[in-house]
Amino acid sequence: MGTPLLSIKNLSAWYSSEKRVLSSFSLELGEHEAAGLVGLNGAGKTTLLNVLSGLHPRFRSEGMFFRGRPVTCRERQFKLCRYTVFAEDSSFPYFTFWEYLSYVFSVYQKKIPDVSALIQGFHFEGYGDVLLKDLSTGSRKKVFLITAFALKPELLLLDEPVNGLDFESTEYLYKQILEYKKYGTVLFSSHILESITLTADRVFILEDGKICQTFAGSQMNAADIREALHDESIL
C-alpha cells in the first residue's frame, strides 16, 4: 500500500476510567480508498470518528500519522485535511445552507465550486435559504453531505451517513462515495450492510474496542459480515 494516508497505532479511548471504548486499536488507511466501519452498538465506531475529528479528548495512542507525518487531532494542518459528517448534527442552527457552505470554504481557504449537481442529486432544491434549525433531520444531513462532497478533503469521515436519507438520496450517496476515491479517502461507519458492500474497498469489523476482522474485495459479502458480527439484526 506504500505510505498510508492515515496510520493509528494502539489507540485507547474512554468515557470513564472504568471502561475503555477503544483499546489497542490500530488502523491504516490507504490513499484513494473507501473503508467501512461495522460493529455492534458500543463497539467504538462513533468514538473513533470523534477522536479523529478532535471532539473526544479522552484518549491516548502510540502515534497518529498523516502521510507519514506525526499529527495531533486538533492541529490546524490536520484539520484542513479532513471533514466530518456526523450521524446527528445540530450545529450552526441559525445559518442557512448557503451561509454554512460559505463559512466552511472560508475556513478551509478554498473557492466554492458549482454545487448545483450535488443539490439536485440530493434533492435539496428550494432549501438553500432555510435556517438549518428549521430543516428536517434528513435535509439537515444533506447540508453537511453536500458541503463534504463539494469540499473534497483528503480524508472524509462519515458517521452513519445513510441515516435520515430518502431512497433516491441514499442511492446518490453511494455514487458519491464510489466517485470520491478520485479525490481522497473515505472512512465511514454504517449499520446498513448494503452501504458497505456496494461502496467500500475494505470493511473493518470492530469488537471489544479493536478491529477483530477485515474484509476486502471478493470477501465482502453481507452473510460473512453478519457472521463476523454474531448478529443477524444488522440490515
Buried (B, 14 or more C-beta within 10 A) or exposed (E): EEEBBBBBBBBBBBEEEEEBBBBBBEBBBBBBBBBBBBBBEEBBBBBBBBBBBBEBEBBEBEEBBBEEEEBEBEEEEBBBBBBBBBBEBEEBEEBBBEBBBEEBBEEBEBEBEEBEEBBEBBBBEEBBEBEBEEBEEBBBBBBBBBBBBBBBBBBBBBBBBBBBBEEEBBEBBBEBBBEBBEBBBBBBBBBBBEBBBBBBBBBBBBBBBBBBBBBEEEEBEEEBBBEBBEEEEBE
